[in-house]
Amino acid sequence: MKPDWDSLANEFKDSASVVIADVDCTAAGEPLCKKHGVSGYPTIKTFAPGSDDGDAYEGGRDLASLRKHAESLGPSCSIDHKDLCSAEDLAKLEKYAAMSPERRNAKLTKLKNAIAKKEHEHEKLQKELSARYEASNSRLEKLKEEYKQPIKMMTAAKPK
């Protein structure tokens, strides 16, 4: 994927609306990767103007797929681009724009905290399930070892 990513970055190097970049999450970029929830590599994220969270890209990793996705990027529904909003999105956008910055930030924080709480619960469940799996696997391996010799002897006891 790296050669295709580098080719894509070269193709978009003069773009005014799309920046193709990479970050080494094992080195100096580790804090940035943690901030954006990157835990597997390679991870591709798309950031709309003004967005700190980014959206995960799950499409193809070949040059053609990456190029198609990059070409689809650009301005989207926002306070500066109302003409790009659906009627439904425009109504929501205007409602949120009418809020005080403090209220809007409080609501954003509340929503992000709700997601963080569910992520924590999900990770806790994953650890519990992993522990149960490991315990079950250990019991299975012990049983196999315990039955190995009797199975071998019963198999050897059969006439040919």
C-alpha positions as CSV (number, residue, x, y, z in Angstrom):
1,M,0.0,0.0,0.0
2,K,2.9,2.4,0.8
3,P,3.9,2.9,-2.9
4,D,0.3,3.6,-3.9
5,W,-0.1,6.0,-0.9
6,D,3.1,7.8,-2.0
7,S,1.8,8.0,-5.6
8,L,-1.5,9.5,-4.3
9,A,0.3,12.0,-2.2
10,N,2.4,13.1,-5.2
11,E,-0.8,13.4,-7.4
12,F,-2.5,15.7,-4.8
13,K,0.6,17.6,-3.7
14,D,-0.7,20.9,-5.3
15,S,-4.3,20.4,-4.2
16,A,-5.9,23.3,-2.4
17,S,-8.5,21.1,-0.7
18,V,-6.9,17.7,-0.2
19,V,-3.8,16.9,1.8
20,I,-2.4,13.4,1.7
21,A,-0.1,12.7,4.7
22,D,1.2,9.8,6.7
23,V,2.2,9.5,10.3
24,D,4.5,7.0,11.9
25,C,2.5,5.9,15.0
26,T,5.4,4.0,16.5
27,A,7.7,7.1,16.6
28,A,7.1,10.9,17.1
29,G,3.5,10.5,15.7
30,E,2.4,8.3,18.6
31,P,0.6,11.1,20.5
32,L,-1.3,12.1,17.4
33,C,-2.3,8.6,16.7
34,K,-3.6,8.1,20.2
35,K,-5.5,11.3,20.0
36,H,-7.3,10.1,17.0
37,G,-7.9,6.5,18.2
38,V,-5.5,4.9,15.7
39,S,-4.6,1.4,17.1
40,G,-4.2,-0.7,13.9
41,Y,-1.9,0.0,11.0
42,P,-2.3,1.1,8.3
43,T,-5.3,3.3,9.3
44,I,-6.7,5.9,6.9
45,K,-8.7,8.8,8.2
46,T,-10.4,11.6,6.4
47,F,-10.8,14.9,8.1
48,A,-13.3,17.4,6.9
49,P,-12.5,21.1,7.5
50,G,-13.0,22.0,11.1
51,S,-13.2,18.3,12.2
52,D,-10.9,17.0,14.9
53,D,-12.2,13.5,14.9
54,G,-11.9,12.3,11.4
55,D,-13.8,9.5,9.7
56,A,-12.3,6.1,9.1
57,Y,-11.8,5.1,5.5
58,E,-12.5,1.4,5.0
59,G,-12.4,1.2,1.2
60,G,-9.8,-0.4,-1.1
61,R,-6.1,0.2,-0.5
62,D,-5.1,0.2,-4.2
63,L,-4.2,3.4,-6.0
64,A,-7.4,3.5,-8.0
65,S,-9.6,3.2,-4.9
66,L,-7.6,5.7,-2.9
67,R,-7.6,8.2,-5.8
68,K,-11.4,7.8,-6.2
69,H,-11.9,8.5,-2.5
70,A,-9.5,11.5,-2.5
71,E,-11.3,13.0,-5.5
72,S,-14.6,12.7,-3.6
73,L,-13.3,14.9,-0.8
74,G,-13.9,18.6,-0.6
75,P,-16.3,21.0,0.9
76,S,-19.4,19.5,2.5
77,C,-22.4,20.8,4.3
78,S,-21.2,23.5,6.8
79,I,-22.0,27.0,7.9
80,D,-19.7,28.2,5.1
81,H,-21.3,25.8,2.5
82,K,-25.0,25.8,3.2
83,D,-25.6,25.2,-0.5
84,L,-24.2,21.7,-0.1
85,C,-26.7,20.8,2.6
86,S,-29.9,18.7,2.2
87,A,-33.0,20.4,3.6
88,E,-32.9,18.2,6.6
89,D,-29.2,18.8,7.3
90,L,-29.6,22.6,6.8
91,A,-32.3,22.7,9.4
92,K,-30.1,20.9,11.9
93,L,-27.1,23.0,11.0
94,E,-29.0,26.3,11.5
95,K,-30.4,25.0,14.8
96,Y,-26.8,24.2,16.0
97,A,-25.4,27.5,14.6
98,A,-28.1,29.4,16.6
99,M,-26.8,27.9,19.9
100,S,-24.3,29.8,21.9
101,P,-20.7,28.4,21.5
102,E,-20.7,27.3,25.1
103,R,-24.0,25.3,24.7
104,R,-22.8,23.8,21.4
105,N,-19.5,22.8,23.0
106,A,-21.2,21.3,26.0
107,K,-23.5,19.2,23.8
108,L,-20.4,18.1,21.7
109,T,-18.6,17.1,24.9
110,K,-21.7,15.2,26.1
111,L,-22.0,13.2,22.9
112,K,-18.2,12.5,22.7
113,N,-18.3,11.4,26.4
114,A,-21.1,9.0,25.6
115,I,-19.1,7.5,22.8
116,A,-16.0,7.3,25.0
117,K,-18.1,5.5,27.8
118,K,-19.4,2.9,25.3
119,E,-15.9,2.4,23.9
120,H,-14.6,1.8,27.4
121,E,-17.4,-0.7,28.1
122,H,-16.7,-2.4,24.8
123,E,-13.0,-2.7,25.6
124,K,-13.8,-4.1,29.0
125,L,-16.1,-6.7,27.4
126,Q,-13.4,-7.6,24.9
127,K,-10.9,-8.1,27.8
128,E,-13.4,-10.3,29.7
129,L,-14.1,-12.4,26.6
130,S,-10.4,-12.8,25.9
131,A,-9.8,-13.9,29.4
132,R,-12.7,-16.4,29.2
133,Y,-11.4,-17.7,25.8
134,E,-7.8,-18.1,27.2
135,A,-9.2,-20.0,30.3
136,S,-11.3,-22.2,28.0
137,N,-8.3,-22.8,25.7
138,S,-6.1,-23.7,28.7
139,R,-8.7,-26.3,29.9
140,L,-9.0,-27.7,26.4
141,E,-5.2,-28.1,26.0
142,K,-5.0,-29.7,29.5
143,L,-7.8,-32.2,28.5
144,K,-6.1,-33.0,25.2
145,E,-2.8,-33.7,27.1
146,E,-4.7,-35.8,29.7
147,Y,-6.4,-37.9,27.0
148,K,-3.5,-38.1,24.6
149,Q,-2.0,-41.3,26.1
150,P,-5.3,-43.2,26.5
151,I,-6.3,-42.4,22.9
152,K,-2.9,-43.5,21.7
153,M,-3.1,-46.8,23.6
154,M,-6.7,-47.5,22.5
155,T,-5.8,-46.8,18.9
156,A,-2.7,-49.1,19.2
157,A,-5.0,-51.8,20.7
158,K,-7.1,-52.2,17.5
159,P,-6.1,-55.1,15.3
160,K,-5.1,-54.3,11.8
